[in-house]
Amino acid sequence: MIGRLNHVAIAVPDIGAASATYRDILGAHVGAPFAQAEHGVTVVFIELPNTKIELLEPLGANSPILKFLEKNPNGGIHHLCYEVEDIIAASDRLKSKGARVLGDGNPKIGAHGKPVLFLHPKDLNGTLIELEQI
């Protein structure tokens, strides 16, 4: 059901400093930051030959990234994103197997302008999983 790994998301307290690390130390191509108010984050994508790294910085007082950074002040891996061909079919299949979809259960538009869903980490070995329709 899942396809390729689309990206690994890393929560960071300072997206500018984290971007500079990837660009200046690791020599990666770093995109421009952009706000995703609906998700409460500022995002930067780092393009790699085989996938992407998504840097997430809290945006606003209700950002879900704030709680993560309270527990991990230096940042860390927040979630993995896998591609799926049909997000509704994937959601229905996962729910039938007992996996919980976070939020209201309906897809939202993600950072790539495509429908996404998040799955509860307690159902998936402690890892927050994002599904993105390709």
C-alpha positions in Angstrom: 0.0 0.0 0.0 2.7 2.6 0.9 5.0 3.8 -1.8 8.3 5.4 -1.6 9.6 7.5 1.4 8.7 11.1 0.4 10.5 12.9 3.3 11.8 12.7 6.8 10.5 15.7 8.9 12.7 17.2 11.6 11.4 19.6 14.2 13.8 22.4 14.9 13.8 25.4 17.2 15.5 27.7 14.7 14.8 27.0 11.0 17.3 29.5 9.8 20.1 27.9 11.8 19.1 24.4 10.8 18.9 25.5 7.1 22.4 26.9 7.4 23.7 23.6 8.8 22.3 21.6 5.9 23.4 24.2 3.3 26.8 25.3 4.7 28.1 22.2 6.5 26.4 19.4 4.6 26.4 21.1 1.2 22.7 20.3 0.5 20.2 22.3 -1.7 18.0 24.1 0.8 14.7 25.6 -0.4 13.1 28.8 0.9 11.1 28.8 4.1 7.3 29.1 3.8 4.5 29.3 6.4 1.8 26.6 6.6 -0.7 28.3 8.9 -3.2 25.5 8.7 -0.6 23.1 10.1 1.0 25.6 12.5 4.5 25.3 11.0 7.1 27.1 9.0 8.6 24.6 6.5 11.9 24.3 4.6 12.6 21.4 2.2 16.0 20.1 1.6 16.3 18.2 -1.7 18.4 15.0 -1.7 18.9 12.6 -4.6 16.6 10.0 -3.2 14.2 11.8 -0.9 13.7 15.1 1.0 14.3 16.4 4.5 11.5 18.7 5.8 12.5 21.1 8.5 9.6 22.2 10.8 9.6 25.3 13.0 6.6 26.2 15.2 4.3 28.9 13.8 2.1 30.4 16.4 1.2 29.6 19.9 -0.9 26.5 18.9 1.7 24.8 16.8 1.8 21.0 17.4 5.6 21.3 17.1 5.8 23.3 20.3 5.0 20.2 22.4 7.6 18.2 20.6 10.2 20.8 21.1 9.4 21.1 24.8 10.3 17.4 25.1 13.2 17.7 22.6 14.6 21.3 23.0 17.3 20.7 20.4 14.8 19.3 17.9 14.7 15.8 16.3 12.9 13.5 13.9 9.2 14.3 14.0 7.6 12.1 11.4 8.1 10.0 8.3 6.1 10.6 5.1 5.2 7.8 2.7 3.5 8.2 -0.6 0.2 6.5 -1.4 -1.8 6.5 -4.7 -5.2 7.0 -3.1 -5.3 8.6 0.3 -9.0 7.8 0.9 -8.5 4.1 0.1 -5.4 4.0 2.2 -7.2 5.7 5.1 -10.1 3.2 4.9 -7.8 0.3 4.8 -5.8 1.5 7.8 -8.9 2.2 9.8 -10.2 -1.3 9.0 -6.9 -2.6 10.5 -7.3 -0.6 13.7 -5.0 2.3 12.9 -6.2 5.8 14.0 -6.1 8.8 11.7 -5.4 12.0 13.6 -7.5 15.1 13.5 -11.0 14.8 12.1 -9.9 11.9 9.8 -10.2 13.9 6.6 -7.2 14.7 4.4 -5.8 18.2 4.5 -3.6 19.9 2.0 0.1 19.5 2.9 3.3 21.3 2.1 3.5 19.9 -1.4 -0.1 21.0 -2.2 -1.4 17.4 -2.1 -3.8 15.7 0.3 -2.2 14.3 3.5 -3.2 12.4 6.6 -1.3 11.6 9.9 -1.5 8.3 11.7 -1.3 7.9 15.4 2.2 6.9 16.5 0.9 4.5 19.2 -0.5 2.4 16.3 2.7 2.4 14.3 5.6 1.4 16.6 5.9 4.9 18.2 6.4 6.7 14.9 4.2 9.5 13.6 3.4 8.7 10.0 2.2 11.1 7.3 0.6 9.7 4.2 0.7 11.9 1.1 -1.3 11.2 -2.1 0.9 11.3 -5.2 
